[in-house]
Amino acid sequence: MARDLAIDLGTANTLVYMKGRGIVLNEPTVIAVNKRTGEVLATGNEAREMIGRTPANIVAVRPLRGGAITDFEITEKMIRLLLQRVGVSRFSRPKVIICVPSAITEVERRAVTDAARRAGASDAQLIEQPMAAAIGADLPIEEPIGNMVIDIGGGTTETAVISLGGVVTLEAVRIGSFDVDSAIQSYVRREHNVAVGERTAEEIKIHIGSARPIPGERDAIVKGLGIMDGLPKEIVITPAEIREAVEPVVSEIVQSVKRCLAKSPPQLAQDFLTRGMYMVGGGALLNGLADRISEETLVPVRMSEAPLEAVVYGAGYCIENYSDLKGMFMGQRR
């Protein structure tokens, strides 16, 4: 018997939920491919270790960037491998729900569903990440109440107002936590003449990155490569510097939340003042970001209990109650 699956195909991480079992896979959305033969050498954590460390004929890539599919062929290979790893074969053909960004194009939608079907799914449906996040955060989305979700992923930030089982207002920008990492890389290169890799930038963000001043901050020692002489270097970076580096990205995220609030019906907007807005996604974990959004919007911001897993839990709830929640899927709403 095939066990139906829910997949959160995120720019940063991919999570798979199996009906009756919960989350069975949680790995980075990275795939390593031999460019000459097209052979897939590794996926997930193993492939992530290869980023920036491969010879010319091997490329470790993230097939999704900015919430968009940058390579359809590699994305299909990755979906096929994901399904194989959780036990899907041509003999067991499960139903699959895949979470995708709201900003995804019609061509990308078709590519994702076709890839899932070719990989062995009997049926493939898509659900928007903010809708899945709201379900995963256990919000009363079927009631005539304004539920506001801010989903900050690796490549997109989506703010949605949901009421009566549908998205009332949506504001999506193709900017997320990878843009924070990129801003840190650019700043260190520009101000310190040192090049650091993607993973080092992420570590800097986690350890001293913030959207506003935080009590008890400490400086960090960063290792990289000197641009002028190409030699390994060690520098000291302050939290204030990193705040300056990431400010344009943080400001754009805050502005997108404000735009969504401004577009909301006044009747629903009243609900946010009492119930607050809910944050999910890995980008939501940036120190001080929730407080910064709350200060600038004058609306309480609450963190979901499982910000990294909220989207896949929501899709998992849909797979557990497939018949009752069909109306939640993209292209199926009345």
Phi and psi in degrees as a GROMACS rama.xvg file:
@    title "Ramachandran Plot"
@    xaxis  label "Phi"
@    yaxis  label "Psi"
@TYPE xy
-77.4873  137.032  ALA-2
-97.5287  123.637  ARG-3
-66.5108  152.605  ASP-4
-127.828  150.883  LEU-5
-121.783  131.288  ALA-6
-122.653  125.28  ILE-7
-96.1191  98.3846  ASP-8
-87.2083  80.4224  LEU-9
-88.2666  160.568  GLY-10
-64.2621  -37.0247  THR-11
-94.576  -49.8173  ALA-12
-132.531  150.691  ASN-13
-114.947  128.165  THR-14
-120.445  141.12  LEU-15
-122.216  128.866  VAL-16
-111.218  128.518  TYR-17
-106.568  132.69  MET-18
-54.1677  127.832  LYS-19
83.7636  -10.0401  GLY-20
-123.231  -20.3463  ARG-21
88.2784  -156.19  GLY-22
-72.4739  123.34  ILE-23
-113.148  -10.1788  VAL-24
-151.164  135.53  LEU-25
-148.659  99.8851  ASN-26
-142.499  159.515  GLU-27
-61.0463  145.687  PRO-28
-82.9012  74.7083  THR-29
-136.201  143.028  VAL-30
-137.423  134.57  ILE-31
-104.769  126.856  ALA-32
-129.393  141.795  VAL-33
-80.2618  114.64  ASN-34
-64.2625  -29.7984  LYS-35
-73.9848  -43.1585  ARG-36
-102.718  -17.4871  THR-37
79.8435  3.59415  GLY-38
-73.1727  135.972  GLU-39
-82.0365  121.807  VAL-40
-94.9175  -32.4991  LEU-41
-164.322  157.597  ALA-42
-135.532  167.297  THR-43
64.9287  -136.523  GLY-44
-59.0862  -41.7086  ASN-45
-62.4035  -42.9442  GLU-46
-69.3328  -35.6291  ALA-47
-62.3786  -36.9104  ARG-48
-61.6879  -22.7381  GLU-49
-86.3061  -13.8773  MET-50
-57.2965  124.843  ILE-51
76.9734  6.90218  GLY-52
-129.195  14.7294  ARG-53
-100.773  152.931  THR-54
-68.7465  171.724  PRO-55
-59.0646  -32.9218  ALA-56
-83.6211  -6.71922  ASN-57
-116.292  132.84  ILE-58
-126.379  128.675  VAL-59
-104.405  114.106  ALA-60
-128.324  158.601  VAL-61
-100.922  111.686  ARG-62
-68.3715  -13.3516  PRO-63
-115.118  131.181  LEU-64
-135.918  134.983  ARG-65
57.272  32.1472  GLY-66
73.3465  5.20494  GLY-67
-115.169  151.718  ALA-68
-82.1767  117.058  ILE-69
-89.2887  -21.4656  THR-70
-143.997  103.772  ASP-71
-64.3879  -40.6431  PHE-72
-64.0929  -44.4933  GLU-73
-68.9109  -36.8878  ILE-74
-61.3045  -42.1116  THR-75
-63.5395  -41.5944  GLU-76
-61.6153  -40.5495  LYS-77
-66.3851  -43.4406  MET-78
-61.9534  -41.6189  ILE-79
-59.5503  -46.2931  ARG-80
-65.3781  -39.8215  LEU-81
-57.7794  -48.145  LEU-82
-64.9448  -38.5148  LEU-83
-62.881  -42.0447  GLN-84
-66.3637  -25.2045  ARG-85
-100.698  15.9467  VAL-86
94.0265  14.1408  GLY-87
-83.3727  132.811  VAL-88
-136.104  -179.75  SER-89
-70.3232  -10.1245  ARG-90
-92.1446  -26.7133  PHE-91
-113.813  113.76  SER-92
-116.676  92.4442  ARG-93
-80.4541  163.013  PRO-94
-80.5138  143.333  LYS-95
-130.702  133.118  VAL-96
-110.955  128.716  ILE-97
-117.392  128.519  ILE-98
-84.6662  130.049  CYS-99
-134.203  158.303  VAL-100
-63.7525  148.772  PRO-101
-62.969  -28.3712  SER-102
-78.9866  1.03811  ALA-103
-62.1889  141.485  ILE-104
-83.1842  166.563  THR-105
-59.8552  -39.7403  GLU-106
-63.1234  -43.4476  VAL-107
-66.8945  -38.3676  GLU-108
-56.665  -50.121  ARG-109
-63.6577  -38.9826  ARG-110
-62.4025  -41.615  ALA-111
-67.3291  -47.6912  VAL-112
-66.2617  -40.0781  THR-113
-63.5376  -41.4409  ASP-114
-61.6384  -42.0493  ALA-115
-65.5439  -40.6965  ALA-116
-67.7821  -41.5993  ARG-117
-66.4946  -28.0663  ARG-118
-80.0165  -6.4048  ALA-119
125.576  1.27426  GLY-120
-77.6701  138.723  ALA-121
-75.9272  -30.3754  SER-122
-151.114  140.434  ASP-123
-129.717  124.532  ALA-124
-122.033  152.546  GLN-125
-111.778  145.608  LEU-126
-132.915  139.187  ILE-127
-67.9819  140.038  GLU-128
-57.9591  -42.1908  GLN-129
-62.6785  -36.2192  PRO-130
-66.1432  -45.8687  MET-131
-62.6987  -39.2256  ALA-132
-62.6902  -41.407  ALA-133
-64.0653  -40.2724  ALA-134
-66.7277  -43.2506  ILE-135
-66.4931  -28.2806  GLY-136
-84.8075  3.91161  ALA-137
62.7856  40.5189  ASP-138
-88.6022  148.952  LEU-139
-78.8051  68.6289  PRO-140
-69.1496  -19.5423  ILE-141
-83.2562  -12.0636  GLU-142
-87.6112  158.88  GLU-143
-77.8987  57.6918  PRO-144
-126.849  145.478  ILE-145
-79.7661  112.73  GLY-146
-107.899  122.345  ASN-147
-114.699  126.679  MET-148
-121.079  132.9  VAL-149
-113.406  111.087  ILE-150
-108.286  106.419  ASP-151
-105.743  103.772  ILE-152
-99.9186  -163.301  GLY-153
-70.9524  -37.1516  GLY-154
-120.582  -11.5974  GLY-155
-138.915  154.804  THR-156
-123.202  119.173  THR-157
-121.552  123.589  GLU-158
-114.223  123.918  THR-159
-132.558  142.781  ALA-160
-104.571  123.705  VAL-161
-121.524  134.158  ILE-162
-153.054  144.894  SER-163
50.8685  41.2939  LEU-164
74.5152  12.3967  GLY-165
-139.988  161.533  GLY-166
-84.1191  117.4  VAL-167
-85.3556  -46.1745  VAL-168
-138.246  139.331  THR-169
-138.492  136.624  LEU-170
-131.947  113.707  GLU-171
-121.54  131.156  ALA-172
-126.378  142.987  VAL-173
-86.0964  66.8818  ARG-174
-147.995  138.213  ILE-175
-161.303  -155.248  GLY-176
-67.988  -25.2158  SER-177
-67.3346  -30.4068  PHE-178
-70.4421  -30.2041  ASP-179
-64.5477  -46.8349  VAL-180
-59.5962  -44.5689  ASP-181
-63.1726  -39.6519  SER-182
-63.948  -37.1965  ALA-183
-66.5296  -44.4236  ILE-184
-57.455  -46.6209  GLN-185
-63.2642  -42.1381  SER-186
-63.8521  -47.8673  TYR-187
-62.3011  -38.5489  VAL-188
-66.0142  -44.8088  ARG-189
-73.0429  -45.3592  ARG-190
-90.0889  -25.4177  GLU-191
-118.954  -1.4233  HIS-192
54.3003  38.7524  ASN-193
-129.425  133.758  VAL-194
-96.1947  129.606  ALA-195
-123.013  152.214  VAL-196
-80.9259  172.807  GLY-197
-58.0301  -42.6605  GLU-198
-71.1528  -36.3752  ARG-199
-64.2448  -42.7703  THR-200
-60.1934  -39.7857  ALA-201
-64.375  -40.5797  GLU-202
-65.2597  -38.8936  GLU-203
-61.0872  -45.4243  ILE-204
-58.5474  -45.4801  LYS-205
-65.8569  -41.9656  ILE-206
-82.6857  -40.1135  HIS-207
-131.635  4.0062  ILE-208
-74.5578  145.309  GLY-209
-161.929  158.907  SER-210
-95.408  -10.5951  ALA-211
-157.537  162.29  ARG-212
-57.7585  138.99  PRO-213
-120.76  135.59  ILE-214
-60.468  143.541  PRO-215
73.3697  29.3049  GLY-216
-69.4483  150.096  GLU-217
-131.091  152.457  ARG-218
-74.2161  166.721  ASP-219
-130.262  143.72  ALA-220
-91.7248  126.142  ILE-221
-120.357  134.964  VAL-222
-107.058  135.627  LYS-223
-157.79  -162.798  GLY-224
-114.733  124.612  LEU-225
-63.7906  130.858  GLY-226
-72.453  -36.1163  ILE-227
-72.2711  -43.2953  MET-228
-114.24  -6.26004  ASP-229
71.222  15.2133  GLY-230
-100.51  150.641  LEU-231
-59.095  138.599  PRO-232
-136.264  155.856  LYS-233
-124.267  126.767  GLU-234
-130.156  162.143  ILE-235
-108.814  129.706  VAL-236
-121.783  139.448  ILE-237
-97.6855  154.501  THR-238
-57.8235  -34.2823  PRO-239
-63.1324  -37.1727  ALA-240
-63.9611  -43.0349  GLU-241
-67.8547  -36.1322  ILE-242
-60.8669  -42.0391  ARG-243
-63.0488  -40.4343  GLU-244
-64.5775  -41.7745  ALA-245
-92.9795  -4.61986  VAL-246
-53.3902  -44.7644  GLU-247
-58.4989  -38.5488  PRO-248
-70.7282  -47.5275  VAL-249
-59.5449  -43.4477  VAL-250
-61.8547  -40.2864  SER-251
-65.725  -37.9586  GLU-252
-64.1264  -46.6404  ILE-253
-61.7361  -42.7728  VAL-254
-62.8519  -37.4679  GLN-255
-65.8134  -35.7485  SER-256
-66.2711  -42.7846  VAL-257
-61.1425  -41.1526  LYS-258
-63.6334  -38.9026  ARG-259
-65.3425  -42.2429  CYS-260
-61.0626  -41.8117  LEU-261
-64.8738  -29.6338  ALA-262
-85.9475  -8.70186  LYS-263
-73.132  144.145  SER-264
-59.8693  137.082  PRO-265
-53.278  -36.8098  PRO-266
-63.2679  -38.406  GLN-267
-77.8107  -32.6319  LEU-268
-58.9599  -30.6571  ALA-269
-61.3931  -34.9122  GLN-270
-63.9782  -35.2275  ASP-271
-63.6546  -34.2448  PHE-272
-64.783  -31.6703  LEU-273
-94.5129  -37.8007  THR-274
-94.1682  -22.0337  ARG-275
81.7641  177.344  GLY-276
-107.623  149.152  MET-277
-110.917  131.151  TYR-278
-104.693  137.255  MET-279
-137.419  171.91  VAL-280
95.7056  154.537  GLY-281
-61.5345  -34.7118  GLY-282
-65.4072  -23.3258  GLY-283
-68.0936  -15.7429  ALA-284
-82.3619  -3.01677  LEU-285
-58.9302  126.962  LEU-286
-51.1859  129.67  ASN-287
79.3659  -2.90135  GLY-288
-67.7093  -42.5044  LEU-289
-60.3185  -43.2605  ALA-290
-65.4163  -39.6646  ASP-291
-62.4972  -45.6193  ARG-292
-63.6585  -42.2897  ILE-293
-62.7635  -42.3667  SER-294
-63.1157  -41.4857  GLU-295
-81.9615  -21.4383  GLU-296
-105.439  -14.595  THR-297
61.6524  28.2976  LEU-298
-122.458  135.072  VAL-299
-60.4261  143.437  PRO-300
-120.872  127.368  VAL-301
-117.184  141.469  ARG-302
-88.5919  134.581  MET-303
-60.7758  151.081  SER-304
-62.1225  -33.5858  GLU-305
-130.599  75.6091  ALA-306
-58.6546  -34.5555  PRO-307
-78.3401  -25.6825  LEU-308
-108.196  -4.24312  GLU-309
-55.061  -43.0073  ALA-310
-64.1873  -47.1714  VAL-311
-71.598  -30.5416  VAL-312
-64.5794  -39.7541  TYR-313
-63.706  -44.4641  GLY-314
-66.541  -34.986  ALA-315
-63.8105  -38.401  GLY-316
-62.7931  -37.3711  TYR-317
-66.7785  -36.7549  CYS-318
-73.2756  -31.2046  ILE-319
-72.2388  -27.0592  GLU-320
-124.581  47.9646  ASN-321
-53.2631  -51.9107  TYR-322
-63.3971  -40.0673  SER-323
-73.7601  -26.6761  ASP-324
-111.487  19.7335  LEU-325
-57.6803  -31.0236  LYS-326
-66.4654  -12.5018  GLY-327
-79.8823  -17.0679  MET-328
-76.6374  150.583  PHE-329
-62.0023  134.978  MET-330
82.3991  -3.25057  GLY-331
-114.031  -4.08069  GLN-332
-73.4635  146.055  ARG-333
